[in-house]
C-alpha cells in the first residue's frame, strides 16, 4: 500500500484523474488516457499532498536524491518501485499488490552502476603502483574481465551481508532486539541501488578532466550517506543502526576485494596504501574504510593552514 511521503501514513490512492471519483491509481505517473489532468490526493493525517513527486520528472527526482531528501526516497521505495501491477489487469481500480521483486528499471540501474564501478576501480588500481605491471601486460579484454569480476563480487558481498543482517532468520540483530526482521530482502537491495545513483557522476569526465581518486573518494562518502538514509527510511530504524548496516556492508566489500586481489597476485594493492601527496588512497575494494584516513589527513592539513593563518 502506498504511503504519504510527508508523514508516512498509509493511503489508498496517490492521485485521481480529472474530477471523477471512480478512476484512481497508486502508480507514480498519470495514465495515457487521462493525460496530465489529475488531482493529487491530500493526506487526511497531515493535510499535505500524499506524493508531490507524481508530477515531477526524473531530473527533479535525481536532484533530490543527491540532496538526500527523505520524501523522494519514500516516493521511490514505497510508492513506485515496491508496487507491482495488479494480477487482474481487467480491473483498473484493483489496488496494486506489493511483491518482493526487482523492477526492470532497478535491474538496468544496477548494471549501469556496476559498469561505472568497473571503470573507477580500474583507473584507480592502475595508477597505484608498480604492483599492477603484471596485470597491465595482459590483454585489454582480460583486464576488463578481471575488474568486472572484482566489482561484481565486491558488490554482491556488500548487498548479501546487509540482506543477511536485515532479512535472514539467522541474523543476530532481531535476536538482540536491535532491528526487527525485514521480510523483503530484494527491497533492501533496491534501496541500496537507488541510494547509490550518485555513482553516475563520473559521466561528467566526458566533459571535464579531474582527479579520478579524489573524485572516487568524494563519491564514496556521498554513496555512504545516501545508503544510510535509504536504509533508515526503508527499515524505519535509527541512524545508528543504519550506519552499522552500511559499515558492515563496507567491511564485507573490503574483505572480498582483498581476497580477489590476493588471488590475482595483487596483494600489494591495498586500499589502505597512501600515495605521495595528501595521503591519497587508491584501490576500489575498500572505499568505505580507507577513506577515514584520507579524511583525517585532510582535517590535519586544514587545521595546519588555519593555525598558520
C-alpha positions in Angstrom: 0.0 0.0 0.0 1.3 3.5 -0.8 2.1 6.0 1.9 2.1 9.7 2.4 5.7 10.8 1.8 5.4 13.6 4.4 4.0 11.7 7.4 4.3 8.0 6.2 0.5 7.5 6.8 -0.9 4.7 4.6 -3.2 5.9 1.8 -5.4 4.2 -0.8 -4.5 6.3 -3.8 -2.0 8.9 -4.7 -3.9 10.7 -7.4 -7.2 10.8 -9.4 -7.9 11.5 -13.0 -9.8 14.6 -13.8 -12.6 15.4 -11.4 -14.1 11.9 -11.2 -14.1 9.8 -8.1 -14.3 6.4 -9.8 -10.9 6.4 -11.5 -7.9 6.3 -9.3 -4.4 4.9 -9.2 -1.5 4.2 -7.0 1.1 4.5 -9.7 3.7 7.2 -9.8 2.7 8.6 -13.2 -0.7 9.5 -14.9 -2.0 7.1 -17.4 -2.0 7.8 -21.1 -5.8 8.0 -21.3 -6.0 10.7 -18.6 -3.0 12.7 -19.7 -1.9 15.2 -17.1 -5.4 16.2 -16.0 -5.0 14.7 -12.5 -5.7 15.7 -8.9 -3.2 14.8 -6.2 -4.6 13.1 -3.2 -4.5 15.1 0.1 -3.4 13.2 3.1 -6.1 13.1 5.8 -3.4 12.8 8.5 -1.1 15.8 7.7 -3.2 17.8 5.2 -0.4 17.8 2.6 -0.2 16.1 -0.8 0.4 12.4 -0.4 3.1 12.3 -3.1 4.1 15.5 -4.9 6.6 13.6 -7.0 3.8 12.1 -9.0 4.0 15.3 -11.2 7.8 15.6 -11.2 10.2 14.3 -13.8 13.3 12.2 -13.3 15.6 15.1 -13.2 13.9 16.5 -10.1 14.0 13.1 -8.6 17.7 12.7 -9.2 18.5 16.1 -7.8 16.5 15.4 -4.6 18.3 12.0 -4.3 21.6 13.8 -4.3 20.3 16.2 -1.7 19.2 13.1 0.4 15.6 14.3 0.9 13.6 11.6 2.7 10.4 12.3 0.7 12.0 11.3 -2.6 13.2 8.0 -1.0 9.7 7.3 0.3 8.3 8.0 -3.1 10.6 5.6 -4.8 10.9 2.9 -2.2 7.2 2.7 -1.1 5.1 4.3 -3.9 6.9 3.4 -7.1 9.5 0.5 -7.0 7.9 -1.6 -4.4 4.5 -1.9 -6.1 3.9 -4.3 -9.0 0.9 -4.3 -11.3 -2.3 -6.0 -10.2 -2.7 -9.6 -11.1 -6.1 -8.7 -12.6 -5.4 -6.3 -15.5 -9.1 -6.1 -16.4 -9.8 -4.2 -13.2 -8.2 -0.8 -13.3 -9.3 0.1 -9.8 -7.8 -3.0 -8.2 -5.1 -1.9 -5.8 -1.6 -2.8 -6.5 0.0 -5.8 -4.8 3.4 -5.4 -3.1 5.8 -8.1 -4.0 9.5 -8.6 -3.2 10.7 -8.4 -6.8 13.2 -6.2 -8.7 11.7 -3.7 -11.0 13.2 -3.8 -14.5 14.4 -0.2 -14.1 16.3 -1.2 -11.0 18.0 -4.1 -12.8 19.2 -1.7 -15.5 20.4 0.8 -12.9 22.3 -2.0 -11.1 24.1 -2.9 -14.4 24.9 0.7 -15.1 26.3 1.3 -11.6 28.4 -1.9 -11.9 29.9 -0.7 -15.2 30.7 2.7 -13.7 32.3 1.0 -10.7 34.5 -1.1 -13.0 35.8 2.0 -14.7 36.6 3.8 -11.5 38.2 0.8 -9.9 40.3 0.1 -13.0 41.5 3.7 -13.2 42.5 3.8 -9.5 44.3 0.5 -9.3 46.2 1.1 -12.5 47.6 4.3 -11.1 48.5 2.9 -7.7 52.0 1.4 -8.0 54.3 -0.9 -9.9 52.5 -3.9 -8.4 50.0 -3.7 -11.2 52.6 -4.0 -14.0 51.8 -7.7 -14.4 48.1 -7.1 -14.9 48.8 -4.2 -17.3 50.7 -6.5 -19.6 47.7 -8.7 -20.0 45.3 -8.2 -23.0 42.8 -5.5 -22.5 39.9 -8.0 -22.5 41.5 -10.0 -19.7 41.9 -6.8 -17.7 38.3 -5.8 -18.2 37.0 -9.3 -17.2 39.2 -9.2 -14.1 37.9 -5.8 -12.9 34.3 -6.8 -13.8 34.7 -9.9 -11.7 36.2 -7.9 -8.9 33.4 -5.3 -8.8 30.7 -8.0 -9.2 32.0 -10.0 -6.2 32.5 -7.0 -4.0 29.1 -5.6 -4.9 27.4 -8.9 -4.2 29.2 -9.2 -0.8 28.0 -5.7 0.1 24.4 -6.5 -0.7 24.3 -10.0 0.7 25.8 -9.0 4.0 23.2 -6.3 4.6 20.4 -8.6 3.4 21.6 -11.2 5.8 21.6 -8.8 8.8 18.2 -7.4 7.9 16.2 -10.3 6.5 17.7 -13.6 7.4 16.1 -15.7 10.1 19.7 -16.4 11.4 20.5 -12.7 11.7 21.6 -11.7 15.3 20.0 -8.3 15.1 16.4 -9.4 15.7 17.6 -11.8 18.4 19.3 -9.0 20.2 16.3 -6.7 19.7 18.3 -4.2 17.7 16.2 -4.4 14.5 13.1 -6.4 13.6 13.4 -8.9 10.8 12.6 -7.3 7.5 10.9 -9.9 5.3 11.7 -8.4 1.9 15.4 -8.7 1.1 15.1 -7.6 -2.6 13.6 -4.4 -1.3 16.7 -3.8 0.7 18.9 -4.2 -2.4 16.6 -1.9 -4.3 17.1 0.8 -1.6 20.8 0.3 -1.8 20.9 0.6 -5.6 18.7 3.7 -5.7 20.8 5.4 -3.0 24.0 4.6 -5.0 22.8 6.5 -8.0 25.4 9.2 -7.2 28.0 6.9 -8.6 26.7 8.1 -12.1 28.5 11.4 -11.6 31.7 10.2 -13.3 29.9 10.7 -16.6 31.0 14.3 -16.2 34.5 13.1 -17.0 33.4 13.2 -20.6 33.3 17.0 -20.3 35.8 17.9 -17.6 39.0 16.2 -16.5 39.6 15.8 -12.8 41.5 13.7 -10.3 40.0 10.2 -10.5 41.0 9.1 -7.0 39.8 12.3 -5.4 36.5 12.1 -7.3 36.1 8.5 -6.2 36.7 9.4 -2.6 34.0 12.1 -2.7 31.6 9.8 -4.4 32.3 7.1 -1.9 31.3 9.4 1.0 28.2 10.6 -0.9 27.1 7.0 -1.6 27.6 6.0 2.1 25.5 8.9 3.3 22.7 8.0 0.8 22.9 4.3 1.8 22.4 5.2 5.4 19.4 7.4 4.7 17.8 4.8 2.4 18.2 2.1 5.0 16.8 4.3 7.7 13.8 5.2 5.7 13.1 1.6 4.4 13.7 -0.2 7.7 12.3 2.6 9.9 15.3 2.4 12.2 17.7 4.8 13.8 20.7 6.4 12.1 22.9 4.4 14.3 21.5 1.1 13.1 21.5 2.2 9.5 25.2 3.3 9.8 26.1 0.0 11.4 24.5 -1.9 8.5 26.3 0.3 5.9 29.6 -0.2 7.7 29.0 -4.0 7.9 28.5 -4.0 4.1 31.6 -1.9 3.6 33.7 -4.4 5.7 32.3 -7.3 3.7 33.1 -5.5 0.4 36.6 -4.7 1.5 37.3 -8.3 2.7 36.0 -9.7 -0.7 38.2 -7.2 -2.6 41.2 -8.3 -0.6 40.6 -11.9 -1.4 40.2 -11.3 -5.1 43.3 -9.1 -5.3 45.3 -11.7 -3.4 44.1 -14.5 -5.6 45.2 -12.4 -8.7 48.7 -11.8 -7.2 48.0 -8.2 -6.4 48.3 -8.4 -2.7 50.4 -5.3 -2.7 47.4 -3.3 -4.0 45.7 -2.2 -0.8 43.0 0.5 -0.2 45.0 1.5 3.0 48.1 2.3 1.0 48.9 6.1 1.0 50.2 7.9 -2.0 52.9 10.5 -2.2 50.7 13.6 -1.7 47.9 14.3 0.8 47.5 10.7 2.0 46.0 9.7 -1.3 44.4 6.2 -1.1 44.0 4.0 -4.1 42.1 0.8 -4.8 38.4 0.3 -5.4 37.8 -2.6 -3.0 37.5 -0.8 0.3 36.4 2.8 -0.2 34.3 2.8 3.0 37.4 2.0 5.2 40.5 3.7 3.8 38.8 7.0 3.3 38.7 7.6 7.0 42.5 8.0 6.9 42.2 10.4 4.0 39.6 12.5 5.8 41.8 12.7 8.9 44.7 13.8 6.7 42.7 16.5 5.1 41.5 17.7 8.5 45.1 17.8 9.8 46.3 19.8 6.7 43.3 22.2 7.0 44.0 22.7 10.7 47.6 23.4 10.0 46.8 26.0 7.4 44.3 27.6 9.7 46.9 27.8 12.5 49.4 29.4 10.2 46.8 32.0 9.1 
